[in-house]
Amino acid sequence: MSTKNCLLLGGGGFIGSHLADELLNKGYKVTIFDKFNFSKNNIQHIINNLNIIEGDFNNKIDLKKSLKNINYIFHLVSSTLPATSNQNPVYDVESNVVSTLNLFQECIFRKIKKVVFISSGGTVYGIPEIVPIPETHPRKPICSYGITKKIIEDYLYLYNKMYELDYVVFRLSNPYGERQSPMLSQGVIPIFLRKIHYNKEIEIWGDGNIIRDFIYIKDAVKVVANSIDTNTTEKIFNVGSGIGQSLNSVLEIMNKVTGKLPKTAFKKSREIDVEKNILDISLVKKTFKWQPETSIENGIGYTYDYIKQNY
């Protein structure tokens, strides 16, 4: 059995497909587990190099099938979004936390070498006390989505202490780039770009001054993929650009990139939106000798090219 058999849970999505690219480039074997009849658009270009399993993450039998001959797991599954998770926290916990615990039990039984969990740097900290936010910052999420990420992080810590299950957590900021759908409710960069392209009005919650840390997806997955070859004493890492951009400044960049003036409509701000979120990325840079290489101007340019071709 190859020592680098990687399972990407939720691997058919935006982040997972880019991570699959990176792992294949490194010569690893990649299995993607995603829901029944999931769209293969994101992985069409590599489909012949993948093992694909369709199933239900909440079904123990499906989960067990996906783990055969696997030694590294990348956990990317989330059944909810930050903006809507508070509407049904019971579902959020049942579908994300309970199913993840079933996964961890199987990992112990099968002696999985490492679990890599994609957490949320945008929601797990809540309202920041200091910016940029270090990994040691208190975690006080203000949405159910962030709470479930926090709980899963804590269980990884527990399972490591009890059973020596090795793990790494990456708290991603706001990843963006090609293959992120502009048709969903999450991902402001592709959503804004598509609306600009078709001269549609962009709705902005608040005054546009909320600040976010945007990381180009191809930069982010490089460090995530490297984690299975790197033994670290630290287990939790922020992954972002380390640079804050207001939504208004993002719109200005889009104006330059597209040559079109965005039409905006400002709406009442939402309670789930933290005013300012910028991640301190000094630990991940030092540990993995990594740093983001793509400027937001270039990243938005690549994303715009993708949207023009596909939407």
C-alpha positions, 0 to 999 in steps of 0.5 A, a space after each residue: 500500500 502506498 504511504 501517501 493515500 489521501 482522502 478528501 472528505 468534501 473534495 469535490 468543492 472549491 477548496 477540495 478540487 484545488 487541494 486535489 490538484 496540489 496533492 496529485 502534483 506532489 505524487 500522492 494518490 487521491 480519493 475524493 468523497 462527496 455527496 451522491 451525484 455531486 457536480 464533477 465540474 471542479 474536478 473534470 480536468 483530473 477525473 481520470 487520476 482520482 478515486 471517487 466515492 459518492 456517499 453520505 458523510 452522516 452514514 457510518 457505512 459510507 464513511 467506512 467504505 471511504 476509509 479503505 487503504 487511506 492513511 491521510 484524511 483532509 476534512 473539508 465537509 461542512 453542511 452549513 454556512 456561517 450566514 445561515 447556521 444559526 437558523 438550525 444549530 441542532 442540524 449543524 451539530 448533528 450533521 457536522 460534529 456527530 458525524 466528525 466524531 464517528 470519523 475520528 473513531 474510525 481513524 483510531 480503529 484504522 490507525 490513520 496517520 494524520 487528520 488535516 482539518 479545515 477550520 474557519 479563521 473568519 468565524 472561530 475567533 468571533 469579535 477580535 480583541 486584537 488584530 491581526 489575530 494570532 492562533 492563541 486568541 480566545 475563540 468566541 464565535 458568534 455563529 453556530 458554524 464557528 462553534 462547530 468548527 471550534 468543537 471539532 478542533 477541541 475533539 482533535 486535541 482530545 483524541 490526540 491526547 487520548 489516542 495519539 491521533 495526529 492532526 493539523 488544523 488550518 484556520 483559513 481566512 476568506 479563500 477565493 479564486 477559480 471554481 468558487 461559484 458566484 451563484 451561492 451566498 458565500 464568497 464575495 469576490 466571485 459574487 461581486 465579479 459576476 454582478 459587475 460583469 453583467 452590470 447587476 447591482 451588488 448588495 452590501 450589508 453595512 457601509 462596505 467598511 468591514 475588513 476581511 483577509 482574502 487568500 488566493 486558493 492556490 496559495 492556501 492549498 500549497 501549505 495544506 498539502 505540505 502538512 502531511 510531510 511536516 511534523 509540527 509541535 504546533 497543531 493549529 495554524 492561521 492561513 490567510 494573506 495577513 492583509 486586510 481589505 475593506 469591501 469598498 477597497 475590493 470593489 475599487 480593485 475590481 473596477 481596475 481589473 474589469 474596467 467596469 464601475 460596480 453598481 452598489 446598494 448598501 443594506 443594513 448590516 448583519 449581526 453575524 458580520 464581524 467588523 474586522 478580521 485579519 489573521 496573523 500568519 507568522 506561525 504558518 510562514 515560519 513553520 512551513 517556510 510558506 508565504 502567500 505569493 499572489 496579490 489580490 489584484 492578480 488573484 481577482 484577475 484570475 477569478 474574473 477570467 474564470 467567471 467570464 469563461 464559465 458564467 
